[in-house]
């Protein structure tokens, strides 16, 4: 085998050996470079260069390892033809074979600057004969990447060809040509997407549109940045379209980025009644050197049953409070209507009476407490990652039984469906309910004998109710709930989560159990249970305080103020005739301003708007800026349809107390329809 042929085979063998085991990570390119040979020596005795300008070409293979792409190794095979000066026909043909090592620097993804040094063997041939010896070289090159596959290269290599004791030739090989990347068709695909997906809970299917249920790790293992990167997730079975999870301009070479995973599920996922798995996929879109690349990565979605949740965030239970469930609405609205129609009982507030009636109705319907042995709340609530099974309100009604969480959710849903604000209250291993009593903290303190049984938060008075004691009645459940709250607060382990606030994060779903039928007791039975508990409450609240105030009145010491306080007590429990008598006594005794305001409130509650207006005006003569009197006067004028007077009173109230004006007249002076005052409810009783 001739020497030139052996050089060719050696160069090809070097290229084959340098081919990477993972072409996507390592880089291998093949270059075809026409050459202009510029002789630098030797020279003749008169200084004339021995060789004239020549030409040739080069074929080379280049390898850059994945762990250090700024380094490269090169195997090459060159041919150059050099005319000999002064010889009409003689010339020198040079065949080179060898290798080099070098380093590269890329100021931009498309530009690379390279420097190398190496050597090998050459074969020189002329008419005088041939010679082969070692040579050394060094060079520099500029490469411009035109596409993932093709680049243009411009460079120069200095070569020194030795013979014993001298140099046969030294010169520059200026090369301009094409560099072809053997793995170019796969360039840009060495991007890894590692996924960590959590379980999907159907109840929160809308929650995942803005809150991630998993994360991915995006790794750019390429030597060039990725541009205009987009990551989408799609589960065909439960999604109408892919959901964009992330979008950003650039992922640098070798960089890793942590990204959240979102999904906009449709309501088909809510039909999952048993845990299952579903197929999904990630679509990764990006540009690599101007070429758009799309990769698809399969994913497995673990879907829990629709009743499942974890207690890592207690607010999640609010999603089960389905206040718009037709079954819940029908039951609650019927009870609320019964309460409003019962004119013989008007204790405290409509909210309080309705909440009491709803609770008594559950007991009369046979709903009771039953621990779920598979998912006891006391155990699972302490383990944030454990999956609990909660019943929807209509399911609890149909089963007539539930754990503490099931009953709390049911009671909250019934109250919310008729507009009563609720909160979920948690203590270690337990959950119960609180509802807004519809009273200011000051009025609640007057209405109830023990203010320690209330939860005062954000200017509202809440009543805690232990939902597992349905069969013991409302009052017992309230007493135990208050005790549990105080104990939780003392141990600094009480949670209070208003349902409407929680809904902003964990939106409830439309749920109706097909075929679920609930037979309720007759209205007479429900009304009887309600009245019995309300009477029991009223007697317990009033008796001791009435006796104490009556004794003070008889003593004559501050009798007018004692009578005023007694009148407030009677009024708050719906005893308007008794309240009127006490306020009249206080007015006769001293024209007590507070009693005038309260007397106006009584007439307002009794529907006597003209009489109410007169008492409010009398109070304002004594104290022109009395907020309670201004509120009462404006409401009375509104009910009477006195537009000019209403607006005048409202304007004065807005100057005196903007907060009171906004609270009692949220629509401002835009309307003075009498219907807006027909909800005869008084919050401002004055002592």
C-alpha positions, 0 to 999 in steps of 0.5 A, a space after each residue: 500500500 502506497 504512503 499517500 493511501 495510508 495517510 488517507 486511511 489514517 485520516 478517515 480512521 481518526 474521523 471514525 474513532 472520533 464519532 461520538 457515542 451520543 451525537 446529540 451531546 458531542 459535536 462532529 463536523 466535516 470540512 471541505 476547504 479550497 486552499 491558497 498556498 502562500 510560500 514563505 520559504 525557503 528562498 534562493 540566494 538572490 532572495 527570490 522565493 523558491 516556490 510560487 503561489 500555489 493552491 489545493 484543498 483540505 478535507 478534515 474531521 473535527 470532534 468537540 466533546 460534550 463535557 468541554 465543547 470549547 476544546 476540539 480535536 482534528 484529523 485532516 488530509 490536505 493536498 497542495 500544489 506549488 510551482 517552482 520558480 524558474 522552472 518551466 514545468 517542474 512543481 512540488 506536490 504535497 500530501 499531508 496527513 495528521 491531526 491537531 488540537 485546539 480551542 474555540 471561543 463563541 462570542 455569539 451563537 453563530 460565530 466561532 473563533 478557533 486556534 489550533 496546533 498540530 502536525 503529522 507526516 507529509 509526502 513531497 513529490 517532484 520530478 527530482 523524486 519524493 520525500 516524506 518527513 514530519 511537519 508541524 502547523 498552527 492556525 486560526 479560523 473564523 467560522 460563521 454558522 449559517 444553519 444547524 448543519 452548515 457553516 462557512 469557514 475562513 482561516 489560515 494555517 502556518 506549515 513547516 515541512 522539515 528535511 534533515 538540517 533544513 526546511 523543505 517548505 514553510 508557508 501559509 495555507 489560506 482556506 475558505 470553504 464549507 463546514 458540514 456538521 454530521 449531526 446537524 440534522 439532530 442539532 438542537 434536540 439535546 434538550 431534556 425535560 424532567 417532570 415531577 407531576 403531583 396528583 390531580 384532584 378533580 374538585 380543583 380542576 379550575 384551580 390548576 389553571 393558575 396554580 401548578 400541580 407539578 414542575 418540570 426541569 428544562 435542561 439545554 445540553 446544546 452548545 448554543 442557546 435556545 430562543 423563543 422557548 414555549 412549554 405546553 401541557 396537554 391531556 387530551 382526555 380532560 383538556 380542550 386545548 394545550 395549556 401554556 405553562 411557560 414562555 421566555 426569550 432564551 435558555 443559555 447553553 448548558 442552562 437549567 430552568 425550573 418551570 411550573 406545570 399548569 392545566 386548564 381541565 374541563 369538567 369531564 375530569 369531575 366525572 372521575 369517581 375512582 382514582 385513575 391514570 391518564 395520558 398527557 404530553 408536554 410540547 416543547 417549542 423553541 428556535 435553534 439557530 433560526 430553525 423552529 424545533 418542536 419536541 413532544 415528551 409523554 407524561 402520565 397524569 394521576 387523577 384522584 376521585 372527585 371527593 378527594 383532597 389533602 389537608 395541606 391547605 385547610 382552605 381547600 375544604 371551601 371548594 366542597 361548599 356547593 352553595 348553588 347545588 339545587 338540593 341545597 338551595 331548595 332546602 335552605 331557601 325554604 327554611 329561610 322563608 319559614 323564618 322570615 314568615 314567623 313574625 312571632 319571633 324576631 330575636 337578635 337578627 335574621 341571620 342568627 334565626 336562619 342559622 339556628 333554624 337550618 341547624 335544627 332542620 338538619 337534626 329534625 331530618 335525621 342527619 347525624 355524625 358518623 366517623 369514616 373509619 377509612 378516612 378519619 379527619 382526626 388522623 388525616 388532617 395531621 398528615 398533609 400529604 394523605 388523601 382524605 375523602 370529603 362528601 359533597 353537601 347533597 351526598 351528606 344529606 342523602 346519606 344522612 351522616 358524615 364526619 366532622 368535615 362533611 357536616 361542617 361543609 354541609 352546614 356552611 353550604 346551606 347558610 351560604 346559599 341564603 346569603 349568610 357568611 360562613 367560615 371554616 374553623 380548624 383546631 388540631 384534628 378537628 373542623 367546625 363552622 362559624 357564621 356571621 351573626 349579622 351584628 356589629 361586635 358592639 350590638 352582639 355584645 349587647 344581644 348575647 349574655 356572654 361575649 366570650 361565646 363569639 368570635 370577633 374578626 374584621 369588625 364582624 361578630 361570628 358564632 362558632 358551631 360544633 357541627 357534629 352535635 346536630 342531635 343535641 341542638 343549636 345551643 349546645 353546639 354553639 357552646 361547645 364550638 365556642 369552647 373549642 375556639 377558645 381552647 384553640 386560640 389559647 394554644 395558638 393553633 386555631 385557624 379561621 378561614 372565611 369561605 368566600 375568601 377561600 373561594 377566590 382560590 378554591 372555587 366550588 364546582 357545580 355538583 348535583 348527585 343524580 338520583 339523590 332524593 332527600 325527604 324532609 320533615 313537614 314544615 310544622 315539625 321544622 317550625 316547632 323544632 326551630 321555635 323550641 330552640 329559639 325560645 330556649 335561647 331567648 329565655 337563657 339570654 334575657 332572664 338574668 339581665 332583665 332582672 338586674 336592669 329592672 332592679 336598677 330602674 326601681 332603685 332610681 339610680 340612672 333609671 333612664 339609662 337602665 331603662 334604655 339598656 333594657 329596651 335595647 335588650 327587648 328590641 334585640 329579641 323581637 319584643 318590640 312592645 316591651 322595648 317601646 315601653 322602656 324607651 318611652 320611660 327614658 324619654 319621659 324621665 330625661 328626654 334621653 337622646 339615646 332613647 330617642 334614637 332607639 325609639 325611632 329604631 323600634 318604630 322603624 322595625 314596626 313599619 311606622 316610618 313617619 313616627 320613626 322620622 320624628 324621633 330621629 329628628 328630635 335626637 338630632 336637635 340634641 346632637 346634630 352629628 349623631 351617626 345612628 340618628 342620621 342613618 335612621 332618619 335617612 332610612 326613614 325618609 328613603 322608605 317614605 319616598 322623600 327624595 330631597 330629605 333623604 339626599 340632604 340627610 345622606 350628604 350630612 351623614 357622608 360628611 360626618 361618617 363616610 364609613 357609616 354612609 358607605 356601609 348603610 347606603 352602598 348605592 349612595 344617593 343615586 336612588 331613594 326607592 322605598 323598596 331599598 329600605 324594606 329590609 327592616 333591620 337595625 344595627 345601630 342601637 345606642 346606649 
